[in-house]
Amino acid sequence: MDELDLHGVLSPHFTNREAAVEYLERLRWPNGPVCPHCATEETEERSHYRINAKSTTRKLWKCYSCRKQFTVTKGTIFEDSHIPLNKWLLAFYLLCSSKKGMSAHQLHRMLGVTNKTAWFMCHRIRWAMAEPAVVEKLTGVVEADETYIGGKARNKKKRYRADGRKNLGRGKGKAPVMVVVERGGKARSAHVANVTSDSLKGVLRRHVDRGAKIMTDAYPSYRGLEHEFATHEVVNHQDYEYVRGDVHTNTAENFFSILKRGINGVYHHVSEAHLYRYLSEFDFRYNARSANGYTDADRTRLALSMVEGKRLMYTDSR
């Protein structure tokens, strides 16, 4: 059993820099160091060698092939970071083990870093959690639904139009989000520009196999899906119909319940510019949930295995 399962936040990877480096090396290089510059692996005849063996804070390697130096953080979101690696690993564990996420304020108190640093770390971790652009499409029974993220329209300014009527409506002033969920499988959510037929069907075409069975509510934008997929079943919520045999969208609505509890109860406010990063975070935790056989340690290891090639840098606009 992994030490993360045994000790949780008390694991030595989270309290000692050298232990954190050794843990990440075992995770990233199970068969020995691999040069990130030329992708040269170790062989029985030749191996990469350390050039600062006395250092206790970092392990610097030199490639026997291209003669360049590298560390285990090279080419990852940890590269050039002044934050100790053990704090990075603990931040990963906390975000992966918190069902509805963890705010940057809470993280900065627990890690002993500034709130600005914690916010930056959270966004790097969300970037690492994001799925690659090309992924396997969802199959079987797939549910689709849409919702809106943001404060209530009646609490916002400019509540009245020029004619004096209230400026309220479906999703007025909010960010529309769509999710497609494979029953017993994965979920993929996306921030869409609007909830028109082109936007919603575009998400379905991008993420769902043509042989899948689609389940939606009676929203007009979903009409015509039976011509593009195997079948299209509809439940009409306006007639108080929520389940008809195995036809329902409860799985998608369950995903939205977790998302909204996280947004409203933990993060409180999410910028529309960064909303897609938060969606990646909730998608990742849902897809690696305990019902699919993942523990907190498994989820953390999976997230850490996705850090390679995902550097995220912010520059001062001044």
Disulfide bonds with the S-S distance in Angstrom:
none
